[in-house]
Amino acid sequence: MNSSTTVSAELGLRLVVPDRTTVPLLAGLEYAADDPYAIRMAFFVGDDEPVEWIFARELLTVGIVRKVGDGDVEVWPGDDDSTLHIALSSPFGNALFEVPLSPLADFLHRTYQAVPAGEESDFIDIDAELENLLWPS
């Protein structure tokens, strides 16, 4: 695969509201080989612009088997084997999502086919990254 490879998916998930009922939402997932450690998740809420969060790919992967994360993002397996919980916290509020495990695991599998674990640094253009840091436009 080359550094321009992208993997994307749409995922139906549920927002857990305070009375423990759930509200269905749609999220778009995107992974780009030229940013190999990150997964972008855009939450579509009504007609507004999507709310985007960036997650470490490893955080979502480890969260499938055990609770992981600290601070703004926490991920852990659901009570059954079919869901994953993602808790987000920001100055604007908190949100808890129930994510169906099978399509998320399929998406993650495709990201590891594009960029295998441990080979992420091979897909980063270090010269371009340094240039962006040292000589911002």
Beta strands, then each sheet from edge to edge (+ up, - down):
strand 1: 6-16
strand 2: 22-32
strand 3: 38-44
strand 4: 51-56
strand 5: 68-70
strand 6: 73-77
strand 7: 83-90
strand 8: 93-100
sheet 1: 4+ 3- 2+ 1- 8+ 7- 6+ 5-
end
